[in-house]
Amino acid sequence: MFTPMIYTENNGVFTGESISFFTPETKFVLKETVTKNTLSVSEVFYKNDKITFGFIDPIVYDKIK
């Protein structure tokens, strides 16, 4: 089941994390950080606690002006 992400705000920076279990062995971890100029996203799928897809280190998207 997919678990919706809940964001918290601290000094204008929004962070969120969602941990979902699609099967008892398959976990999806989504983490995001949103600032005025960037969006950082980490998406990782685990099967039996081993990474099967994604990256722990976030991809950082810079705002284009």
N, C-alpha and C positions, 0 to 999 in steps of 0.2 A: 504494500500500500504506500502511495506517495504521501509524504508528510509536508504540508505547506511550510514555506520559510517564514520565520518571524524575524523582523529587523529590530534592532535597537539603535538609538541615536546617541552619540556622544560628541559634543562640540562640532556639530555639523557633519560628522562622519557616520554613515549608516552601515552596520554590519549585520549579517544574517547567516544562519546555518540551518540546514535541513538534513536529517538522516532518515532515509527511507529503506524499508526492507521489502523487496519485490518477491522474494522467497525467503525461507529461513536461512539460506546460505548466501543470498545475493543482497548486498547492501549498496546503496547509492548515497554518497556524501556530497552535498552542494554547499559551497561557502562563497559569499559575496561581500565585497566592501565597496561602498559607493562614496566618493568624495566629490567636491566641486568640479574636479577636472579628470577624475579617473573612475573606471569600473574594473575591479579585480574579481576574477571568477576562477574557482577551483572546483572541478567535477571529477569524482573518482568512483568507479564501480569496483566492488570487492566481491569475490566469490570464495567462500571459506577463508576469509581474512587475507586473501592474496589479491593484489591489484590486478584486475583484468583489463581495465581501460581507464584512461584519464591521467591527470597530473595532480600531484599534491601541491606543487608550487603553482601559484595562480597565473593565469594569463591576464595581463594588464592592458586595458584599452584606454587610450588617452583621448580626451575630448578634443575635437577639431573645432577651431574657432573660425 
